[in-house]
């Protein structure tokens, strides 16, 4: 007489099992299970850790005389962390340096909103800025160096004038395992 009963998997609980995120914030789309036992879920962006979830299989046959119409099982779901690319903003892309007094040293903050990636990466990772290209490099006596505080330092060569554009990016030491990203997009600064 149970052949005509309908079965449904119901997510009955989700609790933290080693994550910094509250269980309700862990998923962008809550876990669901079809009758073949296929689990479907979408974790929220930038989450990692583990949650314990319980699914209950319920039939619509009702309960009577000590009978049960449900059966529950729990499992731990772990989402591994991946490295997120560092980022920063360049609020002013063209900087005037022609009027610098001798010895024509330049040290100024040119980058803001510097991030190593996700929140947990800001403490653990080392950030470096890498220069990919310098046009008109003879403009500099000491090559430009970016500092992690967002400043750039260089000395202009005496008697040399012109415009120079520096292409650069930031990278962290978090690696690229499991699809992680450790390099920001390339930006440019022009000095005139």
N, C-alpha and C positions, 0 to 999 in steps of 0.2 A: 504494500500500500504506500510505500515511500517513493516509488519510481516517479511520481508526478510532482514531488516536492522541488522547490527552487532553492538553490544554494547561493550564498553570498558571503564574500570575505569582507569583514569589517575591521578597520584599524581601531583597536580599542585603547591603546596607550602608546605614548612615546615619551621616554624619559632620558635624561642625560646619562651618558656612560663614558665620560671622559672628553667632553667638549667644552669650550669656553662660551658657546652660544646656547641660549635657552632653546629647548627642543622646538618650540613653536616658531623660532626664527631660523632654525636649521634648514628648513625646506622652503623652496620657492613653490613647489607643487608637492603636496603631501603624498606619502607612499600609498599605493593602491595595489591590489593583487587580483588578477583575473582567475577564473576557475581552472585554468591550466597550471596555476601556481607561479605565474610570471609576475615578478615584482617590478613596479614602475615608480620612479620618483625623480625629482629634480632638486638637487641641493641648491640652497641660496648661494649667490655669488660670494666668493672669498671665505667660505666656511670650511672647516676641517674638524675632525674629531669623530667621536662615536656616539650613537644613540641606540638605546634599547627599545625596540618596538614590538608590539604584540598584535597579531591578527587573530581574529576569531571567525571560524567558519560556522555560519548559522543556516539552518534550514527553516522553512516556513511551516513545519509540521506541528509546531506548538509543543508544549510540555505537559505531561500528565503522568500520574502514578509513578513519580520518581524518574521519569525519562528526561533526557537532556536533548536539546536541539542545537547545541553549540559545542565547539571544540577549539581550544586556543593553543597557540604556539608563539614563542618569543624568539627573537634573534637580535644580534648586535650588528648594526650597519656602521661601517667605518668609511669615512671619506678622507682620503690622504690629502695633505696640503700640497700645493704647488707654488712655485715661486712666481710672484707677480712683478712685472717690469717696474723699474723705478720711474719716477716722473718729476717734472719741474716745469716752471713757467719762466719765460723770458719777457718781462714787461716792456722793455725798451730794446728794440732790435738794432738801432743805429746810435752809436755813441761817439761824441766829438772828443778827439784827443789831440788835434793839431796844435792847440794852444797850451799844451802842458809845458811848464817851466823845466829847465834843465835840472836834473838829469832825466827828466821826462818819464818819471815812474808813474805807474797807474796801478791802483789797488782800490777796487770798488765792488760792492755787491751788485751783481747783474742777474742773478737767478733767485726766484722766490718759490714758495710752496714746494719745497724739495721733499720727496717721499721715496723711501726705499721699496715701496710696494704695499703689501697688506700690513695691518697694524702690528702683527707679531714679528714682521720683518724689520720694522724700524729700529728695534733694539739689537737684534741678532746679527744683522748683516753689515758688511763693509761696502761703502759706496765710493766709486771713483768716477771722475769725468775724463773722457778720452777725446782727444782732438783728432778728427779724421783728416782734415785738410785746412791749410792756411794759404790763402792767396796773398801774393805780395809779401812773402815771409821776411824779406830783407828790411821791412819796416820795423822789425823788432830786433833789439840787441839781445835781450833775454826773452826766450819764447814764452808765450802766454801759458799760465798754469791756473786751472780752476781748482778752488778749494771746496770742501764739502759744505761749508757754510754759505755757498752761493757767490762767493767773491772770485774775482779774477785778478791776477797779478802779472805784470810784465813791465819791461823797460823798452822805450822806443829807441831805435838807433839814431845817433846824432846825424843831422843833415839830411835825413831821408824823410820824404813826405809821400803822401798818397793814401789810398784806401786799401784796407785789408778785411777780408771776410773769413771768419773762423767757423768751420762746421764741426760740431761736437755732439756727444751723447753721454749719458750716464749708464754705468753698469754696476751690478751688485754681484756678490759672490754666492748667491743662492742657487745657481745652476739652472739647468733646463730639463731636469728629469720630469717625467709624466706630463710633458707639454708646458712646463714652466717657461717663463721669459725673464731674462736677466739684463736686457738692454732696452733703454728708452728709445723713443723716436729721436731722430737727428734734428738738431736745431742750428740756427745760424746767428752770429753776431757780426755786425759790420762796424769797423772803426774808421773814422774819417778825420 
